[in-house]
Amino acid sequence: MQARKKVTVPTLVAMKAKQRRIVTVTAYDATFARLADAAGVDILLVGDSLGMVVQGHNSTIPVTIDDMVYHTRAVARGTQAAHLCADLPFLSASISPEKALMAAGRLVQEGHAESVKIEGGEDVAPAIERIVRAGIPVMGHIGLMPQSVHAMGGFRTQGKTEAAQQRIMADAKAVVAAGAFALVLEGIPADLAAQISAEVSVPTIGIAAGPHCDGQVLVIYDLLGMNPDFNPSFLKKYADLAGVITGAVRTYGDEVRAGDYPPPPVASPK
């Protein structure tokens, strides 16, 4: 089978003009990265969502830059063709553009990321501009921003009022003007996502933002059905790995207790 061509930033930007939808999933280790890459995804995102789905926190806020470097480096080992993007974690981009650049530099130099993702709008535009000027591609992220969960009052849909929609649109334009090559739209009304997608020149990647974005992103643990208690309205589960994994481990345990595993050794031929 012929190897896929490497997905680059210019590849992704061109996909919007060609009306080719961008497929993005998260990954946090080499094994999941290898499997998703083989499935043909365009972007592997090392999300700070690892704080919730891997580390067991109730938000992304505890995730550190060291955590992100570690997991990004692991994902890089399992990635061949997909574009590798990594999140800048909480506070990395908001203190100063120079500190944001240093954090982004670590993700690229130590973690082998090919771009970084930054949550925020007009407030982080100077940081985006500084990072892009240094030669590191940046993906923006506006709307529902998990790192601001306390300020937003929880994981709630944003942009419900006209004033809020105007602020989100202003954020989108500021992030693109600062040099972002793509833009994640999370937790906003579908009509607002459609409007932003039509008005900005870069690809939009939606999650809980309706069908009109230029691509979609899901947490790989969620689309594989690994948490039976997580059932938001936007999520489609493409497998029930929670049941498969639990069943497999239970069967293994039953066989160990019954003495059926390991099987008796095969006698060597005389």
SETIFI-909237 format. One record per residue (C-alpha): x, y, z. Coordinates in steps of 0.1 Angstrom, whole numbers, padded with zeros to 4 digits, always signed. Example, Ala and Ser with C-alpha at 12.3 -4.5 7.8 and 13.67 -1.06 7.14 Angstrom:
<nodes>
+0123-0045+0078/+0137-0011+0071/
</nodes>
This chain:
<nodes>
+0000+0000+0000/+0013+0034-0010/+0023+0056+0020/+0003+0088+0025/+0018+0121+0018/+0027+0142+0049/-0001+0166+0059/+0014+0200+0064/+0001+0235+0072/-0001+0244+0035/-0020+0212+0029/-0046+0220+0056/-0050+0256+0044/-0055+0244+0008/-0082+0219+0020/-0106+0248+0028/-0103+0262-0008/-0109+0226-0022/-0138+0221+0002/-0122+0190+0016/-0133+0184+0052/-0104+0181+0078/-0105+0151+0101/-0090+0157+0135/-0088+0135+0166/-0069+0138+0198/-0041+0114+0208/-0020+0111+0239/+0004+0082+0233/+0022+0064+0205/-0002+0035+0202/-0034+0056+0196/-0014+0079+0174/-0002+0050+0152/-0037+0036+0149/-0053+0070+0141/-0026+0078+0116/-0031+0045+0099/-0069+0054+0097/-0060+0084+0076/-0068+0113+0099/-0054+0147+0088/-0045+0162+0122/-0035+0145+0155/-0041+0169+0183/-0023+0164+0216/-0050+0182+0236/-0047+0193+0272/-0079+0173+0275/-0054+0146+0286/-0059+0161+0320/-0094+0148+0320/-0093+0116+0300/-0058+0104+0310/-0050+0120+0343/-0084+0119+0358/-0089+0156+0366/-0122+0174+0363/-0108+0201+0340/-0077+0208+0318/-0063+0234+0342/-0039+0212+0361/-0020+0202+0330/+0015+0216+0328/+0039+0223+0299/+0060+0193+0311/+0029+0171+0307/+0023+0184+0272/+0059+0179+0261/+0059+0143+0274/+0027+0133+0257/+0035+0152+0225/+0068+0134+0222/+0051+0101+0227/+0025+0109+0200/+0052+0120+0176/+0068+0085+0178/+0036+0070+0165/+0029+0096+0138/+0039+0094+0102/+0016+0113+0078/-0009+0132+0100/-0001+0168+0111/+0009+0169+0147/-0005+0198+0168/-0001+0203+0205/-0020+0225+0230/-0004+0253+0250/-0017+0246+0285/-0032+0269+0311/-0015+0303+0315/+0011+0295+0288/-0001+0321+0264/-0017+0347+0287/+0012+0360+0307/+0033+0375+0279/+0041+0369+0243/+0077+0359+0251/+0066+0333+0277/+0041+0320+0251/+0069+0317+0226/+0091+0298+0250/+0063+0273+0258/+0056+0269+0221/+0093+0264+0214/+0094+0235+0240/+0065+0218+0223/+0082+0220+0189/+0118+0214+0200/+0113+0188+0228/+0079+0174+0219/+0084+0174+0181/+0050+0192+0175/+0045+0207+0140/+0022+0234+0153/+0006+0246+0186/-0029+0254+0196/-0038+0284+0217/-0071+0291+0235/-0083+0327+0234/-0093+0356+0211/-0082+0392+0210/-0064+0388+0244/-0039+0363+0230/-0035+0378+0195/-0001+0394+0205/+0011+0359+0216/+0000+0343+0184/+0017+0370+0164/+0049+0365+0183/+0049+0327+0179/+0041+0329+0142/+0068+0354+0137/+0093+0329+0152/+0083+0304+0126/+0059+0282+0146/+0024+0277+0131/-0005+0284+0154/-0040+0270+0155/-0065+0292+0173/-0093+0281+0196/-0123+0303+0205/-0159+0299+0218/-0160+0275+0247/-0125+0275+0261/-0119+0247+0287/-0090+0266+0303/-0115+0294+0311/-0141+0270+0325/-0144+0288+0358/-0149+0322+0342/-0175+0307+0319/-0194+0290+0347/-0188+0255+0334/-0188+0237+0301/-0216+0257+0285/-0225+0267+0250/-0211+0302+0242/-0225+0329+0219/-0262+0327+0229/-0268+0364+0228/-0261+0388+0199/-0235+0407+0220/-0217+0374+0228/-0218+0364+0191/-0202+0397+0181/-0174+0391+0207/-0167+0357+0193/-0167+0370+0158/-0142+0397+0168/-0121+0370+0185/-0121+0349+0153/-0110+0378+0131/-0083+0389+0156/-0068+0354+0158/-0067+0351+0120/-0052+0385+0116/-0025+0376+0141/-0015+0347+0118/-0033+0316+0129/-0035+0290+0101/-0067+0273+0115/-0093+0279+0141/-0111+0256+0165/-0147+0266+0171/-0160+0249+0203/-0194+0250+0219/-0210+0277+0198/-0243+0278+0178/-0242+0262+0144/-0253+0294+0126/-0225+0314+0142/-0199+0287+0133/-0212+0288+0097/-0209+0326+0096/-0173+0325+0110/-0164+0297+0086/-0176+0318+0056/-0159+0350+0067/-0124+0339+0077/-0098+0327+0052/-0085+0298+0073/-0100+0264+0080/-0124+0261+0109/-0125+0229+0129/-0156+0224+0150/-0165+0205+0181/-0201+0210+0194/-0204+0237+0168/-0226+0222+0141/-0219+0207+0106/-0208+0238+0088/-0172+0240+0098/-0143+0231+0075/-0135+0201+0097/-0144+0184+0129/-0124+0172+0160/-0133+0146+0186/-0115+0133+0216/-0104+0098+0206/-0115+0083+0239/-0150+0097+0234/-0156+0086+0198/-0144+0051+0208/-0169+0050+0236/-0144+0045+0264/-0164+0065+0290/-0200+0052+0291/-0210+0081+0314/-0200+0108+0290/-0229+0114+0265/-0231+0150+0253/-0255+0157+0225/-0228+0165+0200/-0210+0132+0205/-0214+0102+0182/-0198+0070+0196/-0183+0049+0168/-0175+0020+0191/-0181+0006+0225/-0146+0000+0237/-0156+0004+0273/-0177-0028+0270/-0151-0046+0249/-0122-0038+0272/-0141-0046+0304/-0153-0079+0289/-0119-0089+0277/-0103-0082+0311/-0131-0100+0329/-0126-0131+0307/-0089-0130+0314/-0095-0128+0351/-0120-0157+0350/-0095-0178+0332/-0067-0170+0356/-0089-0179+0386/-0100-0211+0369/-0065-0221+0361/-0072-0220+0323/-0046-0193+0317/-0018-0198+0308/-0025-0229+0288/-0003-0260+0293/+0029-0258+0274/+0030-0277+0241/+0051-0307+0243/+0083-0305+0222/+0085-0331+0194/+0110-0359+0202/
</nodes>
